[in-house]
């Protein structure tokens, strides 16, 4: 068989644009820019017919050796396309008849629905979706008994894969999960992002076994999410020119990334991590929450750290990690952690004064499922809107205060739900002269819980240290059953005066 390298424009009726040789592995590229594979992996022979016509024949070796070895692209795919073209509505479910397989399915951009196609995918099959817009997607639910290797392409919409797969050649931007069901990948996902419209690549799959992973030599950001925590694979990530973000649960991870970094998102965990090249940034406070053993001892590891200024002051909700105040700030907006659901955060006052707040949510408002916020550093947090300094509304949330000065109008600390632990700091009210007083003449609500949740035990405040102006933490009259004590076991209160103002300090016994 005579082979030739061709690199020329063909007519609009030709399916093939050219062949590129990579050593002894010819890679086939069709008109939509999708690599079909190579001659060894997919058992394809590429034959250029030099008889005067600019065409390229693709010969399937299996079909030559065994003419009955499965159906080729044709009737099954055409039946699918016919159903899609005649369907109405935003979603279409198609089931491939038993005994038929999907071999070469290319869905044109005239299909505006988001179809779900269930059936057996042939080993070496090609699936491409030329979606008309980014919100469109196609779901391929592979029912093959054994894992298969496939070629997947998309540049605008998404391809959702479920079922079992070996190697996946991706020419496009993403492989996504469908309704929290992920493709089980036993082999390597090889990525070609040569399409100029692609700005990043995203993979939502479930890695299986210890021969799985990703091979990507492009420079665009790569995001990997492993969704099934019941099966923890050990992928090898080879992306030497890319910044890689990873989420999910793994047994062992081996990674080669760019010098820019390997980013471990909130919720990531691996029994071991071996970084061949690159640095590590994690979205949290404690690296031990992410990795049990760092095999590559010399790897530079650090938490995500964001400097906060007046310009980005109200944007502290995106990622777990360390937030450090970089300048004095005086704004009338609250720091709203309202979309937090989990993860650890460190809020470093860093010696600066922050004046902020809204009347409805205070200055630092924390809610969600399981956030943990550590407030550290010298500095001041002042509510300037007749409300609270720190407001916690997350039943399983925790705020730990290690230092700083806190000045509120109604309360300095308020637990609607969740636990506030105070280890240090200074607490006072700016409106102390007009604020409510208890029977001893002290402030009644400097530190306070929502009554009903205090009684049920879901709103808690534990004090291990700190100084409190005109409020006795061992004798608070702001809760049901008053007086009550917020002082932790093994600690007690020492009373003093400053400019004729009573100060109550909590110290260890």
Secondary structure by P-SEA (a helix, b strand, c coil): cbbbbbbcccccccccccccccccbbbbbcccccccccccccbbbbbbccccccbbbbbcccccccccccccccaaaaaaaaaaaaccccbbbbbccccccccbbbbccccccbbbbbcccccbbbbbbbccccccbbbbbccccbbbbbbbbbccbbbbbcccccccccccccccccccbbbbccccbbbbcccccccbbbbbbbbccccbbbbbccccbbbbbbcccccccbbbbcccccbbbbbccccbbbbcccccbbbbcccbbbcbbbbcbbbbbbcccccccccccccccccccccbbbbbcccccccccccccbbbbccccccccccccccccbbbbbbccccbbbbbbccccccbbbbccbbbbbbbcbbbbbbccccccbbbccccbbbbbcbbbbbbccccbbbcbbbbbbcbbbbbbcccccccccccccccccccccaaaaaaccccccccbbbbccccccccccccccccccccccbbbbbbccccbbbbbbbcc
